[in-house]
Amino acid sequence: TKSQGELDGTVAPKLEEMSGRVAALTSERASLERKLQHLYQKQGKSKAFKSIEERDAWLTSEIDTMRKTETAVKSNTEKLTAEVAASDKNLAELGERITKTEASVDAAQEKEAEHKAAIGKAKAARDDAMNRRKELWKADNE
């Protein structure tokens, strides 16, 4: 137990000293990692790549993707513009057809009114002629 006490007397202070040193180094390491993360954030995405070539390849890929998207959007815009122009032309043609059809209907309604008037006059003339004939028959029979 005597050697145990001596061991505890010399080892315990060194153990506490080393534990304190480990805690200090752990704290310093965490601080340095936070500082490193902060620097990475300041630097942006450039440090997300292992090399300049890797970064350039990624950027080239992104540029190609954006160009393809731009081309697709332009193509779609041109198609839609052409469709709008065709629809406008079709709408104008339909407007003209509607105008002509309305004019034709108006003309047909006017002719119908004229025919009804003519039929009315013809019926009136027929009725007058029938009445005259009746009167003449009456006069002949008397």
C-alpha positions in Angstrom: 0.0 0.0 0.0 3.0 2.2 0.5 4.0 2.0 -3.1 0.3 2.5 -4.0 0.4 5.8 -2.0 3.6 6.9 -3.6 2.2 6.0 -7.0 -1.0 7.9 -6.3 1.1 10.9 -5.1 3.1 11.2 -8.2 0.7 9.8 -10.8 -2.4 11.6 -9.7 -1.0 15.1 -10.1 0.4 14.2 -13.5 -3.0 12.6 -14.5 -4.8 15.8 -13.5 -2.3 17.9 -15.3 -2.7 15.7 -18.5 -6.5 15.7 -18.1 -6.5 19.5 -17.9 -4.1 19.6 -20.9 -6.5 17.3 -22.9 -9.5 19.5 -22.1 -7.5 22.6 -23.1 -6.4 21.0 -26.4 -9.9 19.7 -27.1 -11.3 23.2 -26.6 -8.6 24.7 -28.8 -9.3 22.1 -31.5 -13.0 22.9 -31.5 -12.2 26.6 -31.7 -9.8 26.0 -34.6 -12.5 23.9 -36.4 -15.0 26.6 -36.0 -12.5 29.1 -37.3 -11.8 26.8 -40.3 -15.5 26.4 -41.1 -15.9 30.2 -40.9 -13.0 30.6 -43.4 -14.5 27.9 -45.7 -17.8 29.8 -45.6 -16.0 33.0 -46.5 -14.2 31.3 -49.3 -17.4 29.9 -50.7 -17.7 26.9 -52.9 -14.2 27.0 -54.3 -12.9 24.9 -51.4 -15.7 22.3 -51.9 -13.6 20.8 -54.7 -10.4 18.9 -54.3 -8.7 20.5 -57.2 -9.0 23.3 -59.7 -9.6 20.8 -62.5 -12.5 19.3 -60.5 -14.0 22.7 -60.0 -13.6 23.7 -63.6 -15.2 20.4 -64.7 -18.1 21.1 -62.5 -18.4 24.7 -63.7 -18.2 23.5 -67.4 -20.9 21.0 -66.6 -23.1 23.6 -65.0 -22.6 26.0 -67.9 -23.5 23.3 -70.4 -26.6 22.5 -68.5 -27.6 26.2 -68.3 -27.0 26.5 -72.1 -29.2 23.5 -72.8 -31.9 24.9 -70.6 -31.6 28.3 -72.3 -31.8 26.7 -75.7 -34.9 24.7 -74.6 -36.5 27.8 -73.2 -35.8 29.8 -76.4 -37.1 26.9 -78.6 -40.2 26.7 -76.5 -40.7 30.4 -76.6 -40.4 30.4 -80.4 -42.9 27.6 -80.6 -45.3 29.4 -78.3 -44.9 32.6 -80.3 -45.6 30.8 -83.5 -48.7 29.2 -81.9 -49.9 32.6 -80.7 -49.4 34.0 -84.2 -51.3 31.1 -85.8 -54.1 31.5 -83.2 -54.3 35.2 -83.9 -54.5 34.6 -87.6 -57.2 31.9 -87.0 -59.1 34.3 -84.7 -59.0 37.0 -87.4 -60.3 34.5 -90.0 -63.0 33.4 -87.7 -63.9 37.0 -87.0 -64.3 37.6 -90.7 -66.4 34.5 -91.1 -68.6 35.6 -88.2 -69.1 39.0 -89.8 -69.9 37.5 -93.2 -72.3 35.0 -91.6 -74.0 37.7 -89.6 -74.4 39.8 -92.8 -75.8 36.8 -94.6 -78.2 36.1 -91.7 -79.3 39.8 -91.8 -79.8 39.6 -95.5 -81.8 36.4 -95.2 -84.0 37.9 -92.5 -84.6 41.0 -94.7 -85.6 38.7 -97.6 -87.8 36.7 -95.3 -89.5 39.9 -94.2 -89.9 40.9 -97.8 -91.4 37.5 -98.7 -93.8 37.6 -95.7 -94.9 41.1 -96.9 -95.3 39.8 -100.4 -97.3 36.8 -99.2 -99.4 39.0 -97.1 -100.2 41.2 -100.1 -100.9 38.2 -102.3 -103.3 36.8 -99.6 -105.0 40.1 -99.4 -105.3 40.3 -103.2 -106.6 36.7 -103.2 -109.1 37.5 -100.5 -110.2 40.6 -102.4 -110.6 38.6 -105.6 -112.6 35.9 -103.8 -114.8 38.5 -102.2 -115.4 40.1 -105.7 -116.1 36.7 -107.2 -118.7 36.0 -104.4 -120.3 39.3 -105.0 -120.3 38.7 -108.8 -121.9 35.3 -108.3 -124.5 36.8 -106.0 -125.2 39.5 -108.6 -125.5 36.8 -111.3 -127.7 34.6 -109.2 -130.1 37.3 -108.4 
